[in-house]
Amino acid sequence: MSVLETAEAAFAASRRLFDAVAEELQGPEAAVLTHSQLEDLLGTRMREVTRQLFQDHLTLRARDEMRLEEVVDAEGRERTRIERGRRRKLAAVFGKVTVPRIAYRGTGVADLHPADAALNLPDGMHSHGLAKLAAIESSRGSFADACERINAVTGAAVGHRQVRELAVGAAADIDAFYDALVPAPCTDATPLILSLDGKGVVIRPEALREHTARAAAAKGGNAMKTRLASGEKHGRKRMPPWAPPTTPSPHPAAWTTSSPTPTPPTTPAASARPGQRPGRSGCAAR
């Protein structure tokens, strides 16, 4: 069997589903549907086509999976026997699929599945895509609302408890994430730069310092309510200094010894005919 024939046979189920959708769209029932009804129809039908494509691909990978010469665990214990077609469930954003793969077995030890590592499968049944959706939707509201939104856009049919567990699992490393943001202590070779500045901030009259309050009272009220008169100042600001420290990392400067050859300037007057003077745009004008 050729490579093309093998690929056609592997995805025959997906192709049949796609052909069924195309045939349904050609029928008289689809001809009278509104655009929103067509969206709902295609959203449901094509989700199943995508799920079947995913399933056919996993089946093809399992068929072509080669036996490894040596498989050992972290403690160095070897697996000497294999079992083909060991299956596990995976709930993806398209729906549930079955992952067949080779199981490497040994006496008195747990089975190993190298294909799980190649696919980066989760420990549980729900895919990383569903876990991401659960974390995003749960942060926007309740777990019940997140469960409803996820099931509305996917074919996973995930439950309330599963959404909660996925959201909690997604936040498992939040402490380590923020610990990594803590800056490391500086060394003696790290320069410390202080940038000093001040900003005038309008202060309420009762909070003014004594001399500022006297100056403001001496100026009297402003006849104009919306703006200052000419030369008039508020007299009710305080200047708080601030100094943000920074510790920049030194970067070596890249020096170059070559410079572009300067272009001699052109004199508009030199190109003007006798009796003419240059205009603003450089062109000669009478």
Sequence and secondary structure as in RCSB ss.txt:
>XXXX:A:sequence
MSVLETAEAAFAASRRLFDAVAEELQGPEAAVLTHSQLEDLLGTRMREVTRQLFQDHLTLRARDEMRLEEVVDAE
GRERTRIERGRRRKLAAVFGKVTVPRIAYRGTGVADLHPADAALNLPDGMHSHGLAKLAAIESSRGSFADACERI
NAVTGAAVGHRQVRELAVGAAADIDAFYDALVPAPCTDATPLILSLDGKGVVIRPEALREHTARAAAAKGGNAMK
TRLASGEKHGRKRMPPWAPPTTPSPHPAAWTTSSPTPTPPTTPAASARPGQRPGRSGCAAR
>XXXX:A:secstr
  HHHHHHHHTHHHHHHHHHHHHHHHSHHHHT  HHHHHHHHHHHHHHHHHHHHHHHHHHHHHH    S  B TT
  B  EEEEEEEEEEEETTEEEEEEEEEEE TTS  B HHHHHHT  SSSB HHHHHHHHHHHTTS HHHHHHHH
HHHSS    HHHHHHHHHHHTTTHHHHHHHTS     TTS  EE  EE  EE  GGGS HHHHHHHHHH   S S
SS  TT     EE  EE  EE          S          GGGGS TT EE TTSSEE 
